[in-house]
Amino acid sequence: MTASALIAAAHELSATVDGMRFAAPVTHVYNPLDYAGEIHDNYLRRYGEGRKRVVFIGMNPGPFGMAQIGVPFGEIGTARDWLGLEGPVGQPAQSNPKRPVEGFACKRSEVSGQRLWGLFRDRFGTPDAFFADHFVANYCPLAFFEDGRNLTPDKLPAHEQRPLLSACDAHLRRLVDTLEPEWVIGIGVWAEQRALGALGDVAGLRFGRILHPSPASPAANRGWSEAASKQLIDLGIW
């Protein structure tokens, strides 16, 4: 069963990255595969079964999405009301008072997730219709903070990136071996580059990217859904 294989791979990745340490300016590291692991397992169990034609790969957890509930791009309302996910959420090993983990009680919206899942909801209607051929995962499972500021993994020094990226590459290969997609689509340039680096030797696998839906991107704020849809249509995926 593919979902069981994905869950086993996620648990192994979680254990591997849990032992990694990061120096200043990183002040806090969150591993939602650990403290929100039950919800992440539910996501994989419910939507990770069977072969997928397209796998979307994001960068790492956002502070108000996956860092809260363990679901990639997990905007709270969408994860609860459209994906139908629920479950208990614990606490990180070291909580950041400026970025508390409140689980489904979090009142902040993860705009990137709202945009991404909103596009899929509008096009496919139901989660089952979307996940019949598609899947969404994050490349790196850790969220990094410099005090209250979100840090992305590409900003880490090279000697800290190397073991992290190695573990994430290995997990991505297992994910693709399990789901056997035709396409891997990076959500943003960095995710596409990481996918190419990890999977470039996989015979027949095709790669592409869509604009990242972050509100920090001026281009994403000028009609992200339309831009991403056009990119997928131009690739021949939709």
C-alpha positions as CSV (number, residue, x, y, z in Angstrom):
1,M,0.0,0.0,0.0
2,T,1.5,3.3,-1.1
3,A,0.1,5.3,1.9
4,S,1.8,2.9,4.4
5,A,5.1,3.3,2.5
6,L,4.8,7.1,2.6
7,I,4.0,7.1,6.3
8,A,7.1,4.9,7.0
9,A,9.3,7.2,4.9
10,A,7.9,10.3,6.7
11,H,8.7,8.8,10.1
12,E,12.2,8.0,9.1
13,L,12.7,11.5,7.8
14,S,11.3,13.0,11.0
15,A,13.7,10.9,13.1
16,T,16.7,11.9,11.0
17,V,16.1,15.6,11.0
18,D,15.2,15.6,14.6
19,G,18.8,15.0,15.5
20,M,20.1,17.9,13.5
21,R,21.2,21.2,15.2
22,F,21.3,24.7,13.8
23,A,23.3,27.6,15.0
24,A,22.5,31.3,15.2
25,P,20.7,33.2,13.6
26,V,18.3,30.2,14.0
27,T,16.6,30.5,17.4
28,H,13.9,27.8,17.0
29,V,13.3,24.8,14.8
30,Y,9.9,23.2,14.5
31,N,9.4,19.6,13.3
32,P,5.6,19.2,12.6
33,L,6.2,15.6,11.5
34,D,6.8,15.0,15.2
35,Y,4.3,17.1,17.2
36,A,1.6,17.1,14.5
37,G,2.6,13.6,13.1
38,E,-0.9,12.1,13.7
39,I,-2.5,14.6,11.3
40,H,0.3,14.2,8.8
41,D,-0.2,10.5,8.9
42,N,-3.9,10.9,8.4
43,Y,-3.2,13.1,5.4
44,L,-1.0,10.4,3.8
45,R,-3.4,7.6,4.7
46,R,-6.4,9.4,3.2
47,Y,-4.8,10.9,0.1
48,G,-1.5,9.1,-0.5
49,E,-3.0,5.8,-1.8
50,G,-2.3,4.8,-5.4
51,R,-0.2,6.0,-8.2
52,K,-0.2,9.8,-8.9
53,R,0.4,11.5,-12.3
54,V,1.6,14.8,-10.8
55,V,3.5,15.5,-7.5
56,F,3.7,19.1,-6.4
57,I,6.7,19.8,-4.1
58,G,6.9,22.9,-1.8
59,M,9.8,24.2,0.1
60,N,9.2,23.8,3.9
61,P,6.4,24.4,6.4
62,G,4.9,27.9,6.7
63,P,4.4,29.3,10.3
64,F,0.6,29.3,10.0
65,G,0.1,26.2,7.9
66,M,2.1,23.0,8.1
67,A,3.9,24.3,11.2
68,Q,0.5,24.4,12.9
69,I,-1.2,21.1,11.8
70,G,1.4,19.0,9.9
71,V,-0.3,19.3,6.5
72,P,1.7,20.7,3.5
73,F,0.5,24.2,2.7
74,G,-2.1,23.5,5.5
75,E,-4.2,26.6,5.7
76,I,-6.4,25.8,8.7
77,G,-9.9,26.3,7.2
78,T,-9.1,24.4,4.0
79,A,-7.5,21.5,5.8
80,R,-10.4,21.2,8.2
81,D,-13.4,22.0,5.9
82,W,-12.2,20.8,2.5
83,L,-9.6,18.1,3.2
84,G,-11.6,16.9,6.2
85,L,-8.6,16.5,8.4
86,E,-8.5,16.7,12.2
87,G,-6.6,15.5,15.2
88,P,-4.5,16.5,18.2
89,V,-1.4,18.7,17.9
90,G,1.4,18.7,20.5
91,Q,4.1,21.2,21.0
92,P,7.6,21.6,19.5
93,A,10.6,20.6,21.6
94,Q,11.3,24.3,22.1
95,S,8.4,26.6,21.5
96,N,8.9,30.1,20.1
97,P,6.6,32.5,22.0
98,K,6.4,34.7,18.9
99,R,5.2,31.8,16.8
100,P,3.0,29.6,19.1
101,V,1.7,26.3,17.9
102,E,-2.1,26.4,18.3
103,G,-3.1,23.7,15.9
104,F,-6.6,24.0,14.4
105,A,-7.2,26.9,16.9
106,C,-4.8,29.1,15.0
107,K,-6.6,32.2,13.8
108,R,-3.9,33.3,11.3
109,S,-4.4,32.2,7.7
110,E,-1.6,30.7,5.6
111,V,-2.0,32.7,2.5
112,S,0.1,30.4,0.3
113,G,-2.0,27.4,1.3
114,Q,-5.2,29.3,0.9
115,R,-4.2,30.1,-2.7
116,L,-2.8,26.7,-3.6
117,W,-5.6,24.5,-2.2
118,G,-8.1,27.1,-3.4
119,L,-6.9,26.6,-7.0
120,F,-7.2,22.8,-6.7
121,R,-10.7,23.1,-5.0
122,D,-11.9,25.5,-7.7
123,R,-10.7,23.2,-10.5
124,F,-11.5,19.8,-9.2
125,G,-14.4,20.4,-6.7
126,T,-13.6,17.6,-4.3
127,P,-10.4,16.4,-2.7
128,D,-10.9,12.9,-4.1
129,A,-11.0,14.2,-7.7
130,F,-7.8,16.1,-7.1
131,F,-5.9,13.4,-5.3
132,A,-6.9,10.8,-7.9
133,D,-4.0,12.0,-10.0
134,H,-2.2,14.6,-7.9
135,F,-0.3,14.9,-4.6
136,V,1.3,17.7,-2.5
137,A,4.3,17.4,-0.3
138,N,7.0,19.6,1.2
139,Y,10.7,19.0,0.4
140,C,11.9,19.9,3.8
141,P,9.8,19.1,6.9
142,L,11.4,21.7,9.3
143,A,10.4,25.3,9.9
144,F,13.1,27.7,11.0
145,F,12.8,30.9,12.9
146,E,15.1,33.8,13.7
147,D,13.2,35.1,16.7
148,G,9.8,35.9,15.2
149,R,11.0,35.9,11.6
150,N,10.6,32.9,9.3
151,L,13.8,31.6,7.8
152,T,13.8,29.3,4.7
153,P,16.3,26.4,4.4
154,D,18.1,28.0,1.5
155,K,19.3,30.7,3.9
156,L,21.1,28.2,6.2
157,P,24.9,28.1,5.9
158,A,26.2,25.4,3.5
159,H,27.6,23.1,6.3
160,E,24.2,23.0,7.9
161,Q,22.3,22.6,4.6
162,R,24.3,19.6,3.5
163,P,23.0,16.9,5.9
164,L,19.5,18.4,5.8
165,L,19.4,18.4,2.0
166,S,20.8,14.9,1.9
167,A,18.0,13.6,4.1
168,C,15.4,15.5,2.2
169,D,16.7,14.3,-1.2
170,A,16.6,10.7,0.1
171,H,13.0,11.1,1.3
172,L,11.9,12.7,-2.0
173,R,13.4,9.8,-3.9
174,R,11.4,7.4,-1.8
175,L,8.2,9.4,-2.3
176,V,8.7,9.4,-6.1
177,D,9.6,5.7,-6.1
178,T,6.3,5.0,-4.2
179,L,4.0,7.3,-6.1
180,E,5.6,6.7,-9.6
181,P,4.5,10.1,-11.0
182,E,5.0,11.3,-14.6
183,W,5.6,14.9,-13.4
184,V,7.3,16.5,-10.4
185,I,6.3,20.2,-10.2
186,G,8.2,22.5,-7.9
187,I,6.2,25.2,-6.2
188,G,8.7,27.9,-6.7
189,V,12.2,27.9,-8.2
190,W,14.1,26.5,-5.2
191,A,11.8,23.4,-4.9
192,E,12.1,22.7,-8.6
193,Q,15.9,22.9,-8.4
194,R,15.9,20.5,-5.4
195,A,13.7,18.1,-7.2
196,L,16.0,18.2,-10.3
197,G,19.0,17.6,-8.1
198,A,17.5,14.7,-6.3
199,L,15.6,13.1,-9.2
200,G,17.3,14.2,-12.4
201,D,18.5,10.7,-13.1
202,V,15.0,9.0,-12.9
203,A,14.2,7.8,-16.4
204,G,11.1,9.3,-17.9
205,L,10.3,11.7,-15.1
206,R,9.4,15.2,-16.2
207,F,9.9,18.4,-14.3
208,G,8.4,21.9,-14.2
209,R,7.4,24.6,-11.8
210,I,4.6,27.0,-10.9
211,L,4.9,30.4,-9.3
212,H,5.1,30.2,-5.5
213,P,1.9,31.5,-4.0
214,S,3.6,33.5,-1.2
215,P,2.2,37.0,-0.5
216,A,5.8,38.1,-0.3
217,S,5.9,37.7,-4.1
218,P,4.6,40.7,-6.1
219,A,3.9,38.4,-9.0
220,A,1.8,36.1,-6.9
221,N,-0.2,39.1,-5.7
222,R,-1.2,40.0,-9.2
223,G,-3.4,37.0,-9.9
224,W,-1.6,33.9,-8.7
225,S,-4.3,31.4,-9.6
226,E,-4.5,32.5,-13.2
227,A,-0.7,32.5,-13.5
228,A,-0.3,29.0,-12.0
229,S,-3.1,27.6,-14.1
230,K,-1.5,29.0,-17.3
231,Q,1.8,27.4,-16.3
232,L,0.2,24.0,-15.8
233,I,-1.7,24.3,-19.1
234,D,1.4,25.3,-21.0
235,L,3.3,22.3,-19.5
236,G,0.5,20.1,-20.8
237,I,-0.5,18.9,-17.3
238,W,-3.9,20.5,-17.4
